[in-house]
Amino acid sequence: MKYVALLSGGKDSCYNLLHCAKNGHELVAAASLGPEQGKEELDSYLYQTVGQDAIEFVGRALDVPLYRRVISGAAVEQGGEYGGRDPAHSGGVNGDETEDLYELLSTVKAHHPDIQGVSVGAILSNYQRVRVEHVCRRLGLTSLCYLWQRDQEELLSEMIQAGMEAILIKVAGIGLTAKHLGKTLAEMQTLLLKLNRLYGSHVCGEGGEYETLTLDCPIFRHRIQLDEIETVVHSDNDFATVAYLRVKKASLQPKPVASLDDIIVPPVLAEPFSDIHELLSSLSPPNPQVRLVDSQGATPNGISHRRIGNWVAVANVQRDLKTSSSEMTLEDEVRECFEKLKECLSQYGLTLSSCTNINIFLSSMDLFARVNAVYATYFGTSPPARACVAADLPSPMRVRLDCVAFAESTPTARQALHVQGLSYWAPANIGPYSQAIVADECVFISGQIGLIPSSLTLPTPRSLAFETALAFQHVHRVVEALKSNSGGGWEGYYQGIVYWLAHAEHMPAVRDASAHFEGDANAPALFVAVPELPKGALVEKQVLLHTGQCDVEDDDGSIVRRSAVPLYEKGEYETLGGKVCWEVSRFREVPSKVALVCVRGDDPKLLNQLRGIPVLQNLRSEALSVRLFYNVSKPQAASSAISFLQSQSHQEPVPVTPIPCRHVSSRNGDDWDCAILAICTRDGSNL
């Protein structure tokens, strides 16, 4: 695609251009924001403003038109989100410096209407990424952010190897002084690595330790020569000197056309995920068989919802066949579902912006684009996490969904990871959803399919091994990015996993991969086959995770934050009427639990024996939400499970969403009639 370079003049914004070129994108213009005339530097949360006296030379070295704008706004909105979650209020924030970027890129787009992308050199700054992507979304542009979440030590080494000549133009970190100004990255590499080991300084200066000016890189048509410079010391102390270079005179020097051959593109799969690929490649899964099924419904008593603490669940949201027209359009069916969802949430004082996770089941993935277009109108900034798959819904039903929402006590109680730019990290969202939502230390991770992040395409030729390894890696990288955003300090534990597969024949291979992956160890895991996945993928991995952080009362009565480790329990029992296997992940310190109960047999009394299992005896009263996966050819077992779950007379029924599947398996058994996957958030009364 044609793109505009968002330039600071530093190493990151210029090095990202090399990767844009490596990925086949065409640079047509550059854009830069800086302080007003007479100010050499501005204390901006969003932009590097030092070195603006040389930015004209960077634009000329690239040999593209440079568009500049003065920063007039300030950091008005300083939170982790920008713009409202309500689509009616999801635009910009008046007076914020982000709006200067919107105006600048609007100008560029007016002069170059064919641009589709914006190059951004962000490595770790979630603050910067969120705002640039917000502007890109409003202008219909794609963020090209190939440095995002890269290892800084590797990145610095790659920049030097690629022939980047960037000098330190500002220092403001421990161990750096004015004498380091003007030195190249190659000259500074050893010291930067040493400061990282001694003090935890960011190797690439992501903590503001230093800033750079690029004098040459392979994509430059000319090299920048600094003819006259002056050192300005802003503050000088023993801890960290703040000083910068003032470029008083510069010129351009001719240079030969450089090659991009030395640009290192990171491997699509890193360890241990390349090991998963190797493991599955050694297997020979049978050829998938095309199956036609006659869908039979297992239906609970309509839409249901429940609140436990700050959590609200709404289940089995679908059109009302008694009142809706049989000729209803698909778009109107989606709208009816969302109006019902909004009505349920409103009973608890919540809105759609409170949603943390939504699961969507479609009668065919051919409907996805039309459903997604309507879906997108209900969400603004930081939409909920999501999984969307095809299911054999009973005709004429085309859409079914469920939702978990969280009542926030503060604006930061719900946090989103909503990455929309192309990178080597993990897939950008291909719809109006976030990669993950964190609330009350619970992390809902959207279903991840095996897309290659830099192109958002599935591997060619098709490969179960490659797609599975990528899905594993995407989930892992989403978790690592969340840790980085929050400052770390937590381990994170998978509490529940669903593997959606397009072919039942692939289940043994994917189960084998899960068994060999340390992150999956012990967590309740379900493997289900459905008719189709997004983009025709073979496998999709959806995870509910807990950070392991909890607030507990100390001996002196004070509340302290501690790290907790989940307990994993499992067991089974058999009767003349069938067999039940169960797995539970729970914490002693906090009421966060996921229970998986797999059933073979349709005896209505089969599940009653859960009363005798301490960890499951209160399942019906403590379950916030249940997804009931059932073999579409054996709906009676699911109906018995629904009767069991919703048979309490003294409480509202458990919210249950039935999901017809073509095969249901777990780690401990194959070909189950149905499986109950319950998210539990408190200890309840006895059954």
Stockholm file with secondary structure:
# STOCKHOLM 1.0

chainA/1-687         MKYVALLSGGKDSCYNLLHCAKNGHELVAAASLGPEQGKEELDSYLYQTVGQDAIEFVGRALDVPLYRRVISGAAVEQGGEYGGRDPAHSGGVNGDETEDLYELLSTVKAHHPDIQGVSVGAILSNYQRVRVEHVCRRLGLTSLCYLWQRDQEELLSEMIQAGMEAILIKVAGIGLTAKHLGKTLAEMQTLLLKLNRLYGSHVCGEGGEYETLTLDCPIFRHRIQLDEIETVVHSDNDFATVAYLRVKKASLQPKPVASLDDIIVPPVLAEPFSDIHELLSSLSPPNPQVRLVDSQGATPNGISHRRIGNWVAVANVQRDLKTSSSEMTLEDEVRECFEKLKECLSQYGLTLSSCTNINIFLSSMDLFARVNAVYATYFGTSPPARACVAADLPSPMRVRLDCVAFAESTPTARQALHVQGLSYWAPANIGPYSQAIVADECVFISGQIGLIPSSLTLPTPRSLAFETALAFQHVHRVVEALKSNSGGGWEGYYQGIVYWLAHAEHMPAVRDASAHFEGDANAPALFVAVPELPKGALVEKQVLLHTGQCDVEDDDGSIVRRSAVPLYEKGEYETLGGKVCWEVSRFREVPSKVALVCVRGDDPKLLNQLRGIPVLQNLRSEALSVRLFYNVSKPQAASSAISFLQSQSHQEPVPVTPIPCRHVSSRNGDDWDCAILAICTRDGSNL
#=GR chainA/1-687 SS CEEEEECCSSHHHHHHHHHHHHTTCEEEEEEEEECCTTCSCCCCSSCCCTTGGGHHHHHHHHTSCEEEEECCCBCCCCSSCCSCSSGGGCSCCTTBTHHHHHHHHHHHHHHCTTCCEEECCCSSCHHHHHHHHHHHHHHTCEEECTTTTCCHHHHHHHHHHTTCEEEEEEECSTTCCGGGTTCBHHHHHHHHHHHHHHHCCCTTCTTSSEEEEEEECTTCSEEEEEEEEEEEEEECCSSCCEEEEEEEEEEEEECCCCCSTTCCCCCSSCTTHHHHHHHHHTSCCCCCCCCCCCCCCCCCSSSEEEEETTEEEEEEEECCTTTSCTTCCHHHHHHHHHHHHHHHHHTTTCCGGGEEEEEEEESCGGGHHHHHHHHGGGCCSSCCEEEEEECCCCTTCCEEEEEEEECCSSTTSEEEECCCSBCSSSCCCSSSCCSEEEETTEEEEEEEECCBTTTTBCCSSCCHHHHHHHHHHHHHHHHHHHHHHHTCCCCCEEEEEEEEESCGGGHHHHHHHHHHCGGGTTSCEEEEECSCCGGGCSEEEEEEEECCEEEEECTTSCEEEEECCCEEEEEEEEETTEEEEEEEEECSSSSCEEEEEEEESCCTTGGGGGGGSTTTTTHHHHEEEEEEEEETTCHHHHHHHHHHHTCCSSSCCCCEEEEEESEEEETTBSSCSEEEEEEECSCCCCC
#=GC SS_cons         CEEEEECCSSHHHHHHHHHHHHTTCEEEEEEEEECCTTCSCCCCSSCCCTTGGGHHHHHHHHTSCEEEEECCCBCCCCSSCCSCSSGGGCSCCTTBTHHHHHHHHHHHHHHCTTCCEEECCCSSCHHHHHHHHHHHHHHTCEEECTTTTCCHHHHHHHHHHTTCEEEEEEECSTTCCGGGTTCBHHHHHHHHHHHHHHHCCCTTCTTSSEEEEEEECTTCSEEEEEEEEEEEEEECCSSCCEEEEEEEEEEEEECCCCCSTTCCCCCSSCTTHHHHHHHHHTSCCCCCCCCCCCCCCCCCSSSEEEEETTEEEEEEEECCTTTSCTTCCHHHHHHHHHHHHHHHHHTTTCCGGGEEEEEEEESCGGGHHHHHHHHGGGCCSSCCEEEEEECCCCTTCCEEEEEEEECCSSTTSEEEECCCSBCSSSCCCSSSCCSEEEETTEEEEEEEECCBTTTTBCCSSCCHHHHHHHHHHHHHHHHHHHHHHHTCCCCCEEEEEEEEESCGGGHHHHHHHHHHCGGGTTSCEEEEECSCCGGGCSEEEEEEEECCEEEEECTTSCEEEEECCCEEEEEEEEETTEEEEEEEEECSSSSCEEEEEEEESCCTTGGGGGGGSTTTTTHHHHEEEEEEEEETTCHHHHHHHHHHHTCCSSSCCCCEEEEEESEEEETTBSSCSEEEEEEECSCCCCC
//
